[in-house]
Amino acid sequence: MYFWICVGVNVHSFPLGEKIIAMTLIDQQLYLLRERKCEEIDVYSTVDYRLLRRINLDNLNKIGIVSWPEGGKSYQDMASCPVKKCLYLISQSSVVHRIDLLGNITQCTISTNFYVYGISVAQNCNLLVSGRSCSENPCIVEWDWKASKIIRQVELIFKDQRQPSYFLFRPLQFSNCDAVVYYGSYRHRVSLVSVSQDGRPTSVCETNFYGHESASYTVGRLSSPSHMDVDPDTGSIFVADSGDHRVVLLSRSLLFLRSIKDGIQGRWIKRVCFDNVTRCLFVGMEGENGGVLKALKFCRVVHEK
């Protein structure tokens, strides 16, 4: 049995109005996309949190081989592949931009009938994208970038038939299931759904979940969850519980472990990104003065009974 202790907090505040859109990691570097006029990605060291460089997307796209959405707010999420050494940015129109660390840019469109919310990279380096299909049901799509096709599509069906009406956020993959975080009129929760491997669109019920209707500061409830990330060593899930101004830590099986509020009270939690090398949780927030990035250093303590 183990528990978590926060042993340090580092704060980085950004200029007024520059909200944090997405964060991801590659090789002890944090890539951060903020809402601003020029399309740039900030790159920070995960060791000492220094700003190392900025990647200007317009400069990489000098010959105009890809098209960017208008304004940073059009981007929905960003993910990285540590194997392929590249970043994936996804916009509302389901257009995905791939940027490798050598500066090469390509793009693809997953589907014209698919409204995107979140993106992550699966263990096989395919993309997992959450959103809504043309049937208006929330779903998870696995996309093979090299083959440029959908490998599988899973629509989420709920027992009482009340679909979440607002947002469906970042999906994550485990060995035998997918996890997705979302909120709507009736549900504010993290769910596990079965994995379909046959390549055909399927409809499945959630196999396990944490949270129900919105409720503040209550074990078993979430208030407007907006993002999540996982510790690959333990399978623990960090959930950005935006409405409660906290991060909720869950076990792999979605059991409540603790609430994390160290240095983040009073702000909307929008993005979380966990670095298992430095044991640091990066938290992207919004406050009265724009976007704020905080790095929470954790120590995992084993407790023997």
Secondary structure, 3 states (H helix, E strand, C coil): CEEEEEEEEEEEECCCCCCEEEEEEECCEEEEEECCCCCEEEEEECCCCCEEEEEEHHHHCCCCCCCCCCCHHHEEEEEEECCCCEEEEEECCCEEEEEECCCCEEEEECCCCCEEEEEEECCCCCEEEEEECCCCCEEEEEEECCCCEEEEEEEEECCCCCCCCCEEEEEEECCCEEEEEEECCCCEEEEEEECCCCCCCEEEEEEEEECCCCCCCCCCCCCCEEEEEECCCCCCEEEEEHHHCEEEEECCCCCEEEEECCCCCCCEEEEEEEECCCCEEEEEEEECCEEEEEEEEEEEEECCC
